[in-house]
Amino acid sequence: MYTNFFEESGLLSFERLHSQMICWIFNNRFIDKETKLKIINSLFNTKLEEIKDLYCITEYSSVDLLLDVGDISFVIENKFRSSQHDNQLVKYKETLDKELQLSNGRNNAKCRRYYYYLTLIGEEAKAVGWDNLTYENLLNVLKENEIEITSRFNEATKIIYFEYITSLTHMVKAVNEFQDSFEYYPMVFNRRKEKKCKQPNEMIVVSQKMETIFQKAFYRIVADKMSNTNYLIDETHGMALLEFEIHKITHYYNDIDYKIGIQFQADNIKLFFRPLKLSDYKSSKIENIKYSTKTAFRSIADDIKKNGIKNDKKGLLSFSRLNLNLSNNTKRKRKAFISISFKRNRYIPELKNYANVVSCFQNEYNILEIYANVLNKKITMGQ
């Protein structure tokens, strides 16, 4: 597969690169206003009739990209590697609603603002007032207007533009192929286990270190097909994870809610306990978890080691370890997270299709849900 500057440089998975390229296109003096108007109306699904003043800037007040067209502002939050957390988009919108209405002397209700959440894998914005955009949307609009966009470019500018379009095409094609047939992208799940890429489009994922992004896409598809819709997709140590909330423990510590959940990460599955909100988890300490809760986890682990995993007739899981987050390293800040870890006895690409994955995950979920119910009773009794 042909590779170009953006791919060889390893910059393709950096959000800032894409924000700057979008901004470069809108600010480019060689692209006429009529063409920019067509791009805006197609990309944002608007019906603007003309452009008088246009200005685009990146990194404006915490968001990635701001496009001003007269008294209209298009705000784009570009999430390539990371995901949205807690009320991030809500806070951005509240701040920008105030700032943009007062900026440039536009202190009036006629100033219109549109908010867009741009992702590679089609992640939906979890906030009112935000619309979704994908890189595939962006690519299609740019290709539809390719002749008009490049008609006045010099040769150097054309090279930059088409190199970027080629990279976008490779990236979008890889995402679509992966979401349809993940089994052909085994290195996404375990680079150490695999010796080489199975096909050309897998190489762009590996070379640009986009495995985590693709893992998130995979988990989103699987989670949407499972019975529990209360899930979170996040990452730790460069590996995506899928997390389900089973029980909510209200006012567990200092009026902070905690949760019992099940977490899938590669071939590891955890039955865990931590603060419900990620913001509370990040500021938590292991000392916040009561001794009675740790005892409940220890008793479950001891029972599994002695009697095996209940209802696991097919031998899907193996007990791995009890993690009470105890450490002799006093410098390490240990957060309020304890778990019982299990190992899946099948490698994800070996499951071949989403129906098999969902069946496997659902069975594992059902097995651990029994223990989650036991923990819920013990923890609530110990409060």
Kinemage of the C-alpha trace (Angstrom):
@kinemage 1
@onewidth
@group {chain A} dominant
@subgroup {mainchain}
@vectorlist {calphas} color= white
{ca met a 1} P 0.000 0.000 0.000
{ca tyr a 2} L 1.261 3.481 -0.912
{ca thr a 3} L 2.344 5.507 2.103
{ca asn a 4} L 2.974 9.222 2.194
{ca phe a 5} L 4.469 11.984 4.302
{ca phe a 6} L 1.743 12.045 6.965
{ca glu a 7} L 1.928 8.273 7.448
{ca glu a 8} L 5.720 8.013 7.303
{ca ser a 9} L 6.056 10.828 9.843
{ca gly a 10} L 3.789 9.010 12.320
{ca leu a 11} L 1.667 12.144 12.791
{ca leu a 12} L -1.612 10.799 11.456
{ca ser a 13} L -3.093 9.882 14.839
{ca phe a 14} L -2.458 13.322 16.371
{ca glu a 15} L -5.634 15.379 16.820
{ca arg a 16} L -3.775 18.645 16.375
{ca leu a 17} L -2.662 17.687 12.852
{ca his a 18} L -6.243 17.199 11.667
{ca ser a 19} L -7.495 20.340 13.389
{ca gln a 20} L -4.736 22.352 11.722
{ca met a 21} L -5.439 20.820 8.297
{ca ile a 22} L -9.163 21.643 8.562
{ca cys a 23} L -8.279 25.173 9.635
{ca trp a 24} L -5.750 25.455 6.775
{ca ile a 25} L -8.445 24.521 4.247
{ca phe a 26} L -10.950 27.080 5.551
{ca asn a 27} L -8.350 29.867 5.785
{ca asn a 28} L -6.694 29.018 2.465
{ca arg a 29} L -6.680 32.090 0.198
{ca phe a 30} L -6.577 29.916 -2.949
{ca ile a 31} L -10.028 28.439 -2.197
{ca asp a 32} L -12.801 30.839 -3.175
{ca lys a 33} L -15.730 31.724 -0.884
{ca glu a 34} L -18.253 29.889 -3.056
{ca thr a 35} L -16.370 26.626 -2.588
{ca lys a 36} L -15.975 27.196 1.141
{ca leu a 37} L -19.718 27.864 1.333
{ca lys a 38} L -20.419 24.495 -0.337
{ca ile a 39} L -18.065 22.746 2.084
{ca ile a 40} L -19.713 24.383 5.111
{ca asn a 41} L -23.262 23.587 3.990
{ca ser a 42} L -22.388 19.972 3.168
{ca leu a 43} L -20.295 19.312 6.264
{ca phe a 44} L -22.568 20.993 8.802
{ca asn a 45} L -25.871 20.384 6.984
{ca thr a 46} L -26.681 24.106 6.872
{ca lys a 47} L -28.249 26.340 4.214
{ca leu a 48} L -26.129 29.473 4.282
{ca glu a 49} L -26.556 31.623 1.189
{ca glu a 50} L -23.312 33.585 1.263
{ca ile a 51} L -20.051 34.164 3.096
{ca lys a 52} L -18.909 37.698 3.853
{ca asp a 53} L -16.352 37.181 6.590
{ca leu a 54} L -14.687 33.869 7.447
{ca tyr a 55} L -12.084 33.125 10.091
{ca cys a 56} L -10.883 29.804 11.479
{ca ile a 57} L -8.690 29.206 14.538
{ca thr a 58} L -7.522 26.163 16.489
{ca glu a 59} L -7.228 25.676 20.251
{ca tyr a 60} L -9.817 28.300 21.140
{ca ser a 61} L -10.878 28.326 24.801
{ca ser a 62} L -10.230 24.600 25.350
{ca val a 63} L -11.975 23.406 22.165
{ca asp a 64} L -10.056 22.240 19.139
{ca leu a 65} L -11.454 24.352 16.341
{ca leu a 66} L -13.613 27.462 15.893
{ca leu a 67} L -14.935 28.568 12.511
{ca asp a 68} L -16.532 32.028 12.437
{ca val a 69} L -18.707 32.898 9.453
{ca gly a 70} L -20.123 36.363 10.080
{ca asp a 71} L -22.373 36.128 13.120
{ca ile a 72} L -22.367 32.308 13.025
{ca ser a 73} L -19.862 30.171 14.937
{ca phe a 74} L -19.139 26.509 14.210
{ca val a 75} L -17.382 24.852 17.142
{ca ile a 76} L -15.627 21.497 16.622
{ca glu a 77} L -14.328 19.313 19.420
{ca asn a 78} L -11.951 16.873 17.752
{ca lys a 79} L -11.537 13.573 19.628
{ca phe a 80} L -9.130 11.247 17.870
{ca arg a 81} L -7.283 9.256 20.505
{ca ser a 82} L -9.221 10.082 23.673
{ca ser a 83} L -12.916 9.988 24.584
{ca gln a 84} L -15.259 12.424 26.298
{ca his a 85} L -15.388 12.284 30.090
{ca asp a 86} L -18.109 13.221 32.567
{ca asn a 87} L -19.671 16.574 31.561
{ca gln a 88} L -16.798 17.775 29.392
{ca leu a 89} L -18.916 18.784 26.386
{ca val a 90} L -21.571 20.386 28.597
{ca lys a 91} L -18.931 22.556 30.268
{ca tyr a 92} L -17.378 23.531 26.922
{ca lys a 93} L -20.757 24.623 25.562
{ca glu a 94} L -21.653 26.641 28.662
{ca thr a 95} L -18.326 28.487 28.514
{ca leu a 96} L -18.409 29.137 24.768
{ca asp a 97} L -22.039 30.248 24.731
{ca lys a 98} L -20.990 33.130 26.969
{ca glu a 99} L -17.634 33.888 25.329
{ca leu a 100} L -18.783 33.799 21.709
{ca gln a 101} L -21.826 35.966 22.264
{ca leu a 102} L -19.660 38.684 23.834
{ca ser a 103} L -16.666 38.365 21.510
{ca asn a 104} L -16.066 40.714 18.580
{ca gly a 105} L -18.742 43.057 19.885
{ca arg a 106} L -21.508 40.541 19.149
{ca asn a 107} L -23.420 41.048 22.382
{ca asn a 108} L -26.798 40.098 20.944
{ca ala a 109} L -29.114 37.117 20.674
{ca lys a 110} L -28.674 36.898 16.888
{ca cys a 111} L -25.233 35.335 17.210
{ca arg a 112} L -25.777 31.664 16.332
{ca arg a 113} L -23.579 28.814 17.518
{ca tyr a 114} L -23.391 25.221 16.286
{ca tyr a 115} L -21.449 22.507 18.108
{ca tyr a 116} L -19.961 19.381 16.532
{ca tyr a 117} L -18.210 16.367 17.987
{ca leu a 118} L -15.697 14.983 15.454
{ca thr a 119} L -14.407 11.410 15.819
{ca leu a 120} L -12.844 8.717 13.666
{ca ile a 121} L -15.004 5.853 14.931
{ca gly a 122} L -18.403 7.539 15.093
{ca glu a 123} L -18.577 7.995 18.854
{ca glu a 124} L -21.737 9.877 19.797
{ca ala a 125} L -21.652 13.114 21.774
{ca lys a 126} L -23.078 12.621 25.258
{ca ala a 127} L -24.392 16.147 25.622
{ca val a 128} L -27.395 18.154 24.483
{ca gly a 129} L -26.682 20.664 21.739
{ca trp a 130} L -23.812 18.746 20.114
{ca asp a 131} L -24.115 17.055 16.710
{ca asn a 132} L -21.908 14.210 15.553
{ca leu a 133} L -19.314 14.352 12.774
{ca thr a 134} L -16.939 11.674 11.539
{ca tyr a 135} L -13.739 11.780 9.540
{ca glu a 136} L -15.610 9.857 6.856
{ca asn a 137} L -18.076 12.783 6.631
{ca leu a 138} L -15.132 15.173 6.271
{ca leu a 139} L -13.436 13.023 3.636
{ca asn a 140} L -16.594 12.679 1.539
{ca val a 141} L -17.237 16.440 1.532
{ca leu a 142} L -13.648 17.212 0.542
{ca lys a 143} L -13.756 14.646 -2.282
{ca glu a 144} L -17.093 15.985 -3.548
{ca asn a 145} L -15.537 19.445 -3.897
{ca glu a 146} L -12.055 18.331 -4.904
{ca ile a 147} L -11.923 20.069 -8.290
{ca glu a 148} L -13.110 23.416 -6.933
{ca ile a 149} L -10.823 23.192 -3.899
{ca thr a 150} L -7.652 22.493 -5.879
{ca ser a 151} L -8.327 24.502 -9.053
{ca arg a 152} L -6.184 27.460 -7.941
{ca phe a 153} L -3.576 25.523 -5.951
{ca asn a 154} L 0.057 25.657 -6.983
{ca glu a 155} L 1.916 22.353 -7.253
{ca ala a 156} L 3.331 22.484 -3.727
{ca thr a 157} L -0.095 23.134 -2.206
{ca lys a 158} L -1.627 20.323 -4.266
{ca ile a 159} L 0.968 17.882 -2.941
{ca ile a 160} L 0.153 18.770 0.664
{ca tyr a 161} L -3.595 18.574 0.067
{ca phe a 162} L -3.605 15.257 -1.805
{ca glu a 163} L -1.141 13.676 0.617
{ca tyr a 164} L -3.589 14.476 3.399
{ca ile a 165} L -6.598 13.189 1.406
{ca thr a 166} L -4.733 9.936 0.693
{ca ser a 167} L -3.985 9.491 4.385
{ca leu a 168} L -7.623 10.195 5.317
{ca thr a 169} L -8.757 7.649 2.726
{ca his a 170} L -6.456 4.949 4.109
{ca met a 171} L -7.562 5.705 7.654
{ca val a 172} L -11.308 5.703 6.951
{ca lys a 173} L -11.046 2.530 4.864
{ca ala a 174} L -9.195 0.769 7.681
{ca val a 175} L -11.879 1.789 10.213
{ca asn a 176} L -14.725 0.564 8.017
{ca glu a 177} L -13.016 -2.732 7.226
{ca phe a 178} L -12.146 -3.321 10.859
{ca gln a 179} L -15.677 -2.622 12.069
{ca asp a 180} L -17.007 -5.099 9.511
{ca ser a 181} L -14.360 -7.819 9.976
{ca phe a 182} L -12.244 -7.340 13.105
{ca glu a 183} L -10.756 -10.837 12.798
{ca tyr a 184} L -8.515 -9.618 9.969
{ca tyr a 185} L -6.884 -7.097 12.322
{ca pro a 186} L -5.416 -9.321 15.089
{ca met a 187} L -2.575 -6.906 15.874
{ca val a 188} L -5.175 -4.413 17.135
{ca phe a 189} L -5.774 -6.751 20.075
{ca asn a 190} L -2.294 -8.079 20.781
{ca arg a 191} L 0.701 -6.704 18.949
{ca arg a 192} L 3.137 -8.860 20.947
{ca lys a 193} L 1.387 -12.087 20.002
{ca glu a 194} L 1.223 -11.341 16.279
{ca lys a 195} L 4.374 -11.443 14.147
{ca lys a 196} L 3.172 -9.377 11.204
{ca cys a 197} L 0.151 -7.604 9.767
{ca lys a 198} L -2.385 -9.780 7.990
{ca gln a 199} L -3.297 -7.197 5.345
{ca pro a 200} L -2.162 -3.732 4.104
{ca asn a 201} L -4.760 -1.645 5.917
{ca glu a 202} L -3.762 -3.205 9.231
{ca met a 203} L -0.329 -1.642 8.792
{ca ile a 204} L -1.684 1.916 9.012
{ca val a 205} L -3.261 1.062 12.377
{ca val a 206} L -0.013 -0.317 13.756
{ca ser a 207} L 2.347 2.253 12.237
{ca gln a 208} L 0.228 5.164 13.528
{ca lys a 209} L -0.317 3.505 16.926
{ca met a 210} L -4.091 3.610 16.532
{ca glu a 211} L -4.794 0.251 18.196
{ca thr a 212} L -6.546 1.867 21.167
{ca ile a 213} L -8.905 3.834 18.901
{ca phe a 214} L -9.847 0.688 17.002
{ca gln a 215} L -10.320 -1.262 20.227
{ca lys a 216} L -12.821 1.411 21.338
{ca ala a 217} L -14.715 1.024 18.061
{ca phe a 218} L -14.824 -2.735 18.606
{ca tyr a 219} L -16.096 -2.431 22.187
{ca arg a 220} L -18.776 0.079 21.180
{ca ile a 221} L -20.202 -2.341 18.602
{ca val a 222} L -20.140 -5.234 21.079
{ca ala a 223} L -21.637 -3.208 23.955
{ca asp a 224} L -24.534 -1.993 21.819
{ca lys a 225} L -25.473 -5.631 21.173
{ca met a 226} L -25.361 -6.724 24.823
{ca ser a 227} L -28.210 -6.705 27.359
{ca asn a 228} L -26.796 -4.028 29.710
{ca thr a 229} L -26.778 -0.623 28.007
{ca asn a 230} L -25.210 1.161 30.997
{ca tyr a 231} L -21.609 1.026 29.847
{ca leu a 232} L -18.455 3.122 29.654
{ca ile a 233} L -15.599 2.835 27.163
{ca asp a 234} L -12.272 4.131 28.442
{ca glu a 235} L -8.590 3.182 28.399
{ca thr a 236} L -5.692 2.452 30.724
{ca his a 237} L -2.039 1.957 29.787
{ca gly a 238} L -2.836 2.316 26.083
{ca met a 239} L -5.458 -0.445 26.106
{ca ala a 240} L -9.167 0.259 25.641
{ca leu a 241} L -11.665 -1.205 28.094
{ca leu a 242} L -15.395 -1.803 28.236
{ca glu a 243} L -16.985 -1.289 31.635
{ca phe a 244} L -20.513 -2.178 32.780
{ca glu a 245} L -22.158 -0.869 35.933
{ca ile a 246} L -23.978 -3.680 37.816
{ca his a 247} L -24.815 -2.085 41.173
{ca lys a 248} L -24.681 1.484 42.425
{ca ile a 249} L -23.738 1.965 46.102
{ca thr a 250} L -25.044 5.404 47.094
{ca his a 251} L -23.233 7.625 49.605
{ca tyr a 252} L -20.572 4.967 50.208
{ca tyr a 253} L -17.818 7.341 51.340
{ca asn a 254} L -18.216 11.069 52.108
{ca asp a 255} L -21.497 11.092 50.160
{ca ile a 256} L -19.673 9.828 47.065
{ca asp a 257} L -21.420 7.056 45.112
{ca tyr a 258} L -19.482 3.909 44.209
{ca lys a 259} L -20.256 1.066 41.857
{ca ile a 260} L -19.762 -2.668 41.421
{ca gly a 261} L -19.037 -3.454 37.794
{ca ile a 262} L -17.576 -5.788 35.221
{ca gln a 263} L -14.684 -4.670 33.051
{ca phe a 264} L -13.454 -6.199 29.778
{ca gln a 265} L -9.944 -5.333 28.626
{ca ala a 266} L -8.315 -7.506 25.964
{ca asp a 267} L -8.345 -11.064 27.385
{ca asn a 268} L -8.762 -9.868 30.968
{ca ile a 269} L -12.092 -9.515 32.778
{ca lys a 270} L -12.459 -7.841 36.163
{ca leu a 271} L -15.153 -7.766 38.799
{ca phe a 272} L -14.414 -4.391 40.377
{ca phe a 273} L -15.422 -1.722 42.885
{ca arg a 274} L -14.632 2.001 42.506
{ca pro a 275} L -16.201 5.496 42.649
{ca leu a 276} L -19.074 5.873 40.208
{ca lys a 277} L -17.843 9.075 38.545
{ca leu a 278} L -14.447 9.176 36.869
{ca ser a 279} L -13.807 12.620 38.364
{ca asp a 280} L -14.325 11.171 41.885
{ca tyr a 281} L -12.142 8.171 41.028
{ca lys a 282} L -9.241 10.350 39.896
{ca ser a 283} L -9.181 12.182 43.254
{ca ser a 284} L -9.803 9.056 45.356
{ca lys a 285} L -7.498 7.046 47.646
{ca ile a 286} L -7.460 3.328 48.370
{ca glu a 287} L -8.058 4.189 52.020
{ca asn a 288} L -11.567 5.338 51.008
{ca ile a 289} L -12.580 1.706 50.539
{ca lys a 290} L -13.735 0.147 53.804
{ca tyr a 291} L -12.149 -2.903 55.345
{ca ser a 292} L -15.489 -4.765 55.209
{ca thr a 293} L -15.611 -4.265 51.418
{ca lys a 294} L -12.102 -5.650 50.984
{ca thr a 295} L -13.086 -8.596 53.176
{ca ala a 296} L -16.097 -9.261 50.933
{ca phe a 297} L -13.860 -9.358 47.853
{ca arg a 298} L -11.368 -11.613 49.623
{ca ser a 299} L -14.096 -14.089 50.603
{ca ile a 300} L -15.336 -14.270 46.986
{ca ala a 301} L -11.798 -14.863 45.712
{ca asp a 302} L -11.165 -17.571 48.329
{ca asp a 303} L -14.405 -19.316 47.364
{ca ile a 304} L -13.454 -19.282 43.670
{ca lys a 305} L -9.975 -20.662 44.381
{ca lys a 306} L -11.490 -23.430 46.488
{ca asn a 307} L -14.627 -24.345 44.529
{ca gly a 308} L -14.019 -22.971 41.048
{ca ile a 309} L -16.047 -20.432 39.071
{ca lys a 310} L -19.788 -20.972 39.455
{ca asn a 311} L -21.881 -21.592 36.330
{ca asp a 312} L -18.802 -21.597 34.073
{ca lys a 313} L -19.618 -24.992 32.579
{ca lys a 314} L -17.837 -24.236 29.310
{ca gly a 315} L -14.606 -23.193 31.034
{ca leu a 316} L -14.684 -19.687 29.589
{ca leu a 317} L -12.719 -18.105 32.424
{ca ser a 318} L -9.741 -18.809 34.657
{ca phe a 319} L -9.170 -17.111 37.998
{ca ser a 320} L -6.202 -14.773 37.780
{ca arg a 321} L -5.756 -12.738 40.958
{ca leu a 322} L -7.297 -10.709 43.767
{ca asn a 323} L -6.266 -7.055 43.608
{ca leu a 324} L -6.815 -5.119 46.843
{ca asn a 325} L -4.424 -2.408 45.624
{ca leu a 326} L -1.970 -3.002 48.454
{ca ser a 327} L 1.588 -1.865 47.892
{ca asn a 328} L 4.716 -1.274 49.923
{ca asn a 329} L 5.581 1.620 47.634
{ca thr a 330} L 4.500 4.642 49.688
{ca lys a 331} L 5.313 7.057 46.829
{ca arg a 332} L 2.748 5.480 44.540
{ca lys a 333} L -0.689 7.076 44.862
{ca arg a 334} L -3.177 4.214 44.973
{ca lys a 335} L -6.715 5.066 43.962
{ca ala a 336} L -9.944 3.567 45.288
{ca phe a 337} L -10.124 0.524 43.048
{ca ile a 338} L -10.195 -3.148 44.008
{ca ser a 339} L -10.982 -6.121 41.813
{ca ile a 340} L -10.940 -9.835 41.140
{ca ser a 341} L -9.304 -10.600 37.787
{ca phe a 342} L -10.088 -13.431 35.405
{ca lys a 343} L -8.486 -14.594 32.176
{ca arg a 344} L -10.520 -15.374 29.068
{ca asn a 345} L -9.500 -18.722 27.623
{ca arg a 346} L -10.037 -17.618 24.007
{ca tyr a 347} L -8.196 -14.966 21.988
{ca ile a 348} L -10.644 -12.348 20.624
{ca pro a 349} L -9.728 -12.682 16.886
{ca glu a 350} L -10.324 -16.442 17.204
{ca leu a 351} L -14.022 -15.717 17.855
{ca lys a 352} L -14.258 -14.725 14.162
{ca asn a 353} L -17.427 -12.603 14.173
{ca tyr a 354} L -19.458 -10.229 16.342
{ca ala a 355} L -22.186 -12.792 17.058
{ca asn a 356} L -19.604 -15.077 18.691
{ca val a 357} L -17.996 -12.184 20.568
{ca val a 358} L -21.314 -10.944 21.954
{ca ser a 359} L -22.260 -14.491 22.997
{ca cys a 360} L -18.888 -14.963 24.711
{ca phe a 361} L -18.958 -11.579 26.473
{ca gln a 362} L -22.575 -12.035 27.537
{ca asn a 363} L -21.835 -15.458 29.039
{ca glu a 364} L -18.846 -14.054 30.918
{ca tyr a 365} L -20.974 -11.139 32.069
{ca asn a 366} L -23.707 -13.493 33.338
{ca ile a 367} L -21.173 -15.588 35.257
{ca leu a 368} L -19.640 -12.585 37.040
{ca glu a 369} L -22.991 -10.913 37.628
{ca ile a 370} L -23.776 -13.652 40.167
{ca tyr a 371} L -20.724 -12.669 42.200
{ca ala a 372} L -21.582 -8.973 41.762
{ca asn a 373} L -24.978 -9.618 43.346
{ca val a 374} L -23.321 -11.356 46.313
{ca leu a 375} L -20.883 -8.468 46.727
{ca asn a 376} L -23.724 -5.960 46.582
{ca lys a 377} L -25.464 -7.619 49.545
{ca lys a 378} L -22.262 -7.845 51.586
{ca ile a 379} L -21.174 -4.269 50.871
{ca thr a 380} L -24.577 -2.702 51.587
{ca met a 381} L -24.816 -4.670 54.832
{ca gly a 382} L -21.362 -3.420 55.848
{ca gln a 383} L -22.188 0.275 55.329
